[in-house]
Structure formats: structure tokens, C-alpha cells
Amino acid sequence: MVSSAEEAAFEVGIKFGTLYHQFAGTPISPASAPSLETAMEEAIENQPYCTDVTVDVLTAALEAELAGGPAAYTELTGRFMEVDVVVDYEGTRAVARMEMDDGYPLMELVEVET
């Protein structure tokens, strides 16, 4: 038997997998960052049990990447965003976060509340 906490943790992991692998590689610029943040949040919030998604595209990192380059955009990767996802499964709330850790976009379970 799977507990509500285990199911909530699983669900939040599914949301992150969808978010990252659906949007990684999307062309992005500092000007398009706000609309992409909104699109990502709204797309993931459509999924079952998801109650909140916050995507913060790191525009300063984008600008640094583009400085002096030939193009006005780059592709979205984990190094250009921080994400928080909240899932509520049968009264159990799971919170997860993605941020860079030693050059890797680490997705981690922050807390589970029953």
C-alpha cells in the first residue's frame, strides 16, 4: 500500500519531469521570458493534484549568455530557471524545488506535510 505522502512525492516528481522535458530547448530571450514563465506555470497547473507552480526565468543569466553572441536568443535549460511546484494529494501537500547545484539542475523534495 502506498501512503498519501509517497503518492504526493511521486506526483510532484511527475510534474517536474513534464515541466523540464517539455520546455527544455525552447528558444528564449530576456524579452520572451515572462510569457514563457506564465505558459510553463499554467501548463503544469493543469495536471492532477497540482495546486501551484512558480517559474522564475533568470533573465540576468540569459543576458550574460547572450552578451556578445550572434543571436538574440538561446535555448532554455535548467541553468536559466528556478522552479517551485506544490501538489496536494488527498490532504497531503508536497513541495519541490529545482535550482542549480554544482552546474546541474537539481530537483528536490523540500517538504511533505500531512
CYANA upper distance limits for C-alpha pairs under 8 A (distance plus 0.5 A):
  2 VAL  CA      6 GLU  CA      6.73
  2 VAL  CA      7 GLU  CA      7.12
  3 SER  CA      7 GLU  CA      6.75
  4 SER  CA      8 ALA  CA      6.49
  4 SER  CA     89 TYR  CA      7.04
  4 SER  CA     90 GLU  CA      7.19
  4 SER  CA     92 THR  CA      6.65
  5 ALA  CA      9 ALA  CA      6.66
  5 ALA  CA     89 TYR  CA      8.42
  5 ALA  CA     92 THR  CA      6.50
  5 ALA  CA     93 ARG  CA      8.24
  5 ALA  CA     94 ALA  CA      8.01
  5 ALA  CA    112 VAL  CA      7.03
  5 ALA  CA    113 GLU  CA      8.20
  5 ALA  CA    114 THR  CA      7.53
  6 GLU  CA     10 PHE  CA      6.66
  7 GLU  CA     11 GLU  CA      6.60
  7 GLU  CA     89 TYR  CA      7.61
  8 ALA  CA     12 VAL  CA      6.75
  8 ALA  CA     87 VAL  CA      6.87
  8 ALA  CA     88 ASP  CA      7.11
  8 ALA  CA     89 TYR  CA      5.79
  8 ALA  CA     92 THR  CA      7.03
  8 ALA  CA     93 ARG  CA      7.19
  8 ALA  CA     94 ALA  CA      6.15
  8 ALA  CA    112 VAL  CA      8.38
  9 ALA  CA     13 GLY  CA      6.81
  9 ALA  CA     94 ALA  CA      6.40
  9 ALA  CA    109 LEU  CA      7.72
  9 ALA  CA    112 VAL  CA      8.00
 10 PHE  CA     14 ILE  CA      6.86
 11 GLU  CA     15 LYS  CA      6.89
 11 GLU  CA     49 TYR  CA      8.04
 11 GLU  CA     87 VAL  CA      7.47
 12 VAL  CA     16 PHE  CA      6.93
 12 VAL  CA     50 CYS  CA      8.18
 12 VAL  CA     85 VAL  CA      7.26
 12 VAL  CA     86 VAL  CA      7.40
 12 VAL  CA     87 VAL  CA      6.36
 12 VAL  CA     94 ALA  CA      7.25
 12 VAL  CA     95 VAL  CA      7.81
 12 VAL  CA     96 ALA  CA      7.20
 13 GLY  CA     17 GLY  CA      6.72
 13 GLY  CA     96 ALA  CA      8.45
 14 ILE  CA     18 THR  CA      6.67
 15 LYS  CA     19 LEU  CA      6.61
 15 LYS  CA     44 ILE  CA      6.95
 15 LYS  CA     47 GLN  CA      8.01
 15 LYS  CA     50 CYS  CA      8.36
 15 LYS  CA     85 VAL  CA      8.07
 16 PHE  CA     20 TYR  CA      6.48
 16 PHE  CA     85 VAL  CA      8.07
 16 PHE  CA    107 MET  CA      7.95
 17 GLY  CA     21 HIS  CA      6.43
 18 THR  CA     22 GLN  CA      6.11
 18 THR  CA     44 ILE  CA      8.10
 19 LEU  CA     23 PHE  CA      6.63
 19 LEU  CA     40 MET  CA      7.41
 19 LEU  CA     44 ILE  CA      7.05
 20 TYR  CA     24 ALA  CA      6.14
 20 TYR  CA     78 GLY  CA      8.12
 23 PHE  CA     40 MET  CA      8.15
 23 PHE  CA     76 LEU  CA      7.66
 24 ALA  CA     75 GLU  CA      7.75
 24 ALA  CA     76 LEU  CA      5.75
 24 ALA  CA     77 THR  CA      5.81
 24 ALA  CA     78 GLY  CA      8.06
 25 GLY  CA     75 GLU  CA      5.23
 25 GLY  CA     76 LEU  CA      5.52
 25 GLY  CA     77 THR  CA      7.01
 26 THR  CA     75 GLU  CA      5.80
 26 THR  CA     76 LEU  CA      5.80
 27 PRO  CA     73 TYR  CA      6.80
 27 PRO  CA     74 THR  CA      6.10
 27 PRO  CA     75 GLU  CA      5.03
 27 PRO  CA     76 LEU  CA      6.75
 28 ILE  CA     32 SER  CA      6.46
 28 ILE  CA     33 ALA  CA      6.79
 28 ILE  CA     36 LEU  CA      8.40
 28 ILE  CA     73 TYR  CA      5.82
 28 ILE  CA     74 THR  CA      6.02
 28 ILE  CA     75 GLU  CA      6.22
 28 ILE  CA     76 LEU  CA      6.50
 29 SER  CA     33 ALA  CA      6.54
 29 SER  CA     62 LEU  CA      7.36
 29 SER  CA     63 GLU  CA      8.46
 29 SER  CA     72 ALA  CA      6.97
 29 SER  CA     73 TYR  CA      5.00
 29 SER  CA     74 THR  CA      7.00
 30 PRO  CA     59 THR  CA      5.96
 30 PRO  CA     62 LEU  CA      6.87
 30 PRO  CA     63 GLU  CA      7.14
 30 PRO  CA     73 TYR  CA      8.35
 32 SER  CA     36 LEU  CA      6.81
 33 ALA  CA     37 GLU  CA      6.58
 33 ALA  CA     57 VAL  CA      6.65
 33 ALA  CA     59 THR  CA      7.69
 34 PRO  CA     38 THR  CA      6.88
 34 PRO  CA     57 VAL  CA      8.04
 35 SER  CA     39 ALA  CA      6.66
 36 LEU  CA     40 MET  CA      6.54
 37 GLU  CA     41 GLU  CA      6.70
 37 GLU  CA     54 THR  CA      8.47
 37 GLU  CA     55 VAL  CA      5.87
 37 GLU  CA     56 ASP  CA      7.03
 37 GLU  CA     57 VAL  CA      7.07
 38 THR  CA     42 GLU  CA      6.57
 38 THR  CA     55 VAL  CA      8.10
 39 ALA  CA     43 ALA  CA      6.47
 40 MET  CA     44 ILE  CA      6.72
 40 MET  CA     55 VAL  CA      7.65
 41 GLU  CA     45 GLU  CA      6.57
 41 GLU  CA     52 ASP  CA      8.44
 41 GLU  CA     53 VAL  CA      5.73
 41 GLU  CA     54 THR  CA      6.63
 41 GLU  CA     55 VAL  CA      6.82
 42 GLU  CA     46 ASN  CA      7.01
 42 GLU  CA     53 VAL  CA      8.32
 43 ALA  CA     47 GLN  CA      8.13
 44 ILE  CA     50 CYS  CA      7.89
 44 ILE  CA     53 VAL  CA      7.56
 45 GLU  CA     50 CYS  CA      5.85
 45 GLU  CA     51 THR  CA      6.92
 45 GLU  CA     52 ASP  CA      6.84
 45 GLU  CA     53 VAL  CA      6.89
 46 ASN  CA     50 CYS  CA      7.68
 49 TYR  CA     87 VAL  CA      5.83
 49 TYR  CA     88 ASP  CA      5.78
 49 TYR  CA     89 TYR  CA      6.23
 50 CYS  CA     85 VAL  CA      8.03
 50 CYS  CA     86 VAL  CA      6.52
 50 CYS  CA     87 VAL  CA      4.89
 50 CYS  CA     88 ASP  CA      6.90
 51 THR  CA     85 VAL  CA      8.46
 51 THR  CA     86 VAL  CA      6.15
 51 THR  CA     87 VAL  CA      5.97
 51 THR  CA     88 ASP  CA      6.97
 52 ASP  CA     84 ASP  CA      8.44
 52 ASP  CA     85 VAL  CA      6.34
 52 ASP  CA     86 VAL  CA      5.54
 52 ASP  CA     87 VAL  CA      7.63
 53 VAL  CA     83 VAL  CA      7.76
 53 VAL  CA     84 ASP  CA      6.18
 53 VAL  CA     85 VAL  CA      5.05
 53 VAL  CA     86 VAL  CA      6.88
 54 THR  CA     83 VAL  CA      6.07
 54 THR  CA     84 ASP  CA      5.63
 54 THR  CA     85 VAL  CA      7.08
 55 VAL  CA     81 MET  CA      7.32
 55 VAL  CA     82 GLU  CA      6.51
 55 VAL  CA     83 VAL  CA      5.08
 55 VAL  CA     84 ASP  CA      7.20
 56 ASP  CA     81 MET  CA      5.95
 56 ASP  CA     82 GLU  CA      5.67
 56 ASP  CA     83 VAL  CA      6.71
 57 VAL  CA     80 PHE  CA      6.16
 57 VAL  CA     81 MET  CA      4.83
 57 VAL  CA     82 GLU  CA      7.07
 58 LEU  CA     62 LEU  CA      6.96
 58 LEU  CA     80 PHE  CA      5.56
 58 LEU  CA     81 MET  CA      5.88
 58 LEU  CA     82 GLU  CA      7.94
 59 THR  CA     63 GLU  CA      6.52
 59 THR  CA     80 PHE  CA      7.86
 60 ALA  CA     64 ALA  CA      6.68
 61 ALA  CA     65 GLU  CA      6.67
 61 ALA  CA     79 ARG  CA      8.45
 61 ALA  CA     80 PHE  CA      6.69
 62 LEU  CA     66 LEU  CA      6.74
 62 LEU  CA     74 THR  CA      8.22
 62 LEU  CA     80 PHE  CA      6.99
 63 GLU  CA     67 ALA  CA      6.49
 65 GLU  CA     69 GLY  CA      8.33
 65 GLU  CA     74 THR  CA      8.30
 66 LEU  CA     70 PRO  CA      8.43
 66 LEU  CA     71 ALA  CA      7.52
 66 LEU  CA     72 ALA  CA      7.02
 66 LEU  CA     73 TYR  CA      7.28
 66 LEU  CA     74 THR  CA      7.67
 76 LEU  CA     80 PHE  CA      7.02
 77 THR  CA     81 MET  CA      7.89
 78 GLY  CA     82 GLU  CA      8.06
 78 GLY  CA     99 GLU  CA      7.88
 78 GLY  CA    100 MET  CA      7.57
 78 GLY  CA    104 TYR  CA      8.01
 78 GLY  CA    105 PRO  CA      5.52
 79 ARG  CA     99 GLU  CA      8.09
 79 ARG  CA    100 MET  CA      6.58
 79 ARG  CA    103 GLY  CA      7.89
 79 ARG  CA    104 TYR  CA      8.02
 79 ARG  CA    105 PRO  CA      6.90
 81 MET  CA     99 GLU  CA      7.56
 82 GLU  CA     97 ARG  CA      7.91
 82 GLU  CA     98 MET  CA      6.04
 82 GLU  CA     99 GLU  CA      5.50
 82 GLU  CA    100 MET  CA      8.34
 83 VAL  CA     97 ARG  CA      6.05
 83 VAL  CA     98 MET  CA      5.56
 83 VAL  CA     99 GLU  CA      7.44
 84 ASP  CA     95 VAL  CA      7.66
 84 ASP  CA     96 ALA  CA      6.25
 84 ASP  CA     97 ARG  CA      4.95
 84 ASP  CA     98 MET  CA      7.04
 85 VAL  CA     95 VAL  CA      6.31
 85 VAL  CA     96 ALA  CA      5.83
 85 VAL  CA     97 ARG  CA      6.90
 86 VAL  CA     93 ARG  CA      7.42
 86 VAL  CA     94 ALA  CA      6.20
 86 VAL  CA     95 VAL  CA      5.10
 86 VAL  CA     96 ALA  CA      7.07
 87 VAL  CA     93 ARG  CA      6.10
 87 VAL  CA     94 ALA  CA      5.69
 87 VAL  CA     95 VAL  CA      7.09
 88 ASP  CA     92 THR  CA      5.91
 88 ASP  CA     93 ARG  CA      4.89
 88 ASP  CA     94 ALA  CA      6.94
 89 TYR  CA     93 ARG  CA      6.93
 91 GLY  CA    114 THR  CA      6.95
 92 THR  CA    112 VAL  CA      7.47
 92 THR  CA    113 GLU  CA      6.12
 92 THR  CA    114 THR  CA      4.93
 93 ARG  CA    112 VAL  CA      6.11
 93 ARG  CA    113 GLU  CA      5.58
 93 ARG  CA    114 THR  CA      6.93
 94 ALA  CA    109 LEU  CA      7.92
 94 ALA  CA    110 VAL  CA      8.20
 94 ALA  CA    111 GLU  CA      6.34
 94 ALA  CA    112 VAL  CA      4.93
 94 ALA  CA    113 GLU  CA      6.98
 95 VAL  CA    109 LEU  CA      6.62
 95 VAL  CA    110 VAL  CA      5.97
 95 VAL  CA    111 GLU  CA      5.82
 95 VAL  CA    112 VAL  CA      6.94
 96 ALA  CA    107 MET  CA      7.46
 96 ALA  CA    108 GLU  CA      6.00
 96 ALA  CA    109 LEU  CA      4.80
 96 ALA  CA    110 VAL  CA      5.54
 96 ALA  CA    111 GLU  CA      7.59
 97 ARG  CA    107 MET  CA      6.13
 97 ARG  CA    108 GLU  CA      6.01
 97 ARG  CA    109 LEU  CA      7.08
 97 ARG  CA    110 VAL  CA      7.09
 98 MET  CA    105 PRO  CA      6.80
 98 MET  CA    106 LEU  CA      5.90
 98 MET  CA    107 MET  CA      4.71
 98 MET  CA    108 GLU  CA      6.86
 99 GLU  CA    105 PRO  CA      5.94
 99 GLU  CA    106 LEU  CA      6.12
 99 GLU  CA    107 MET  CA      7.29
100 MET  CA    104 TYR  CA      5.78
100 MET  CA    105 PRO  CA      4.93
100 MET  CA    106 LEU  CA      6.28
101 ASP  CA    105 PRO  CA      6.78
101 ASP  CA    106 LEU  CA      6.45
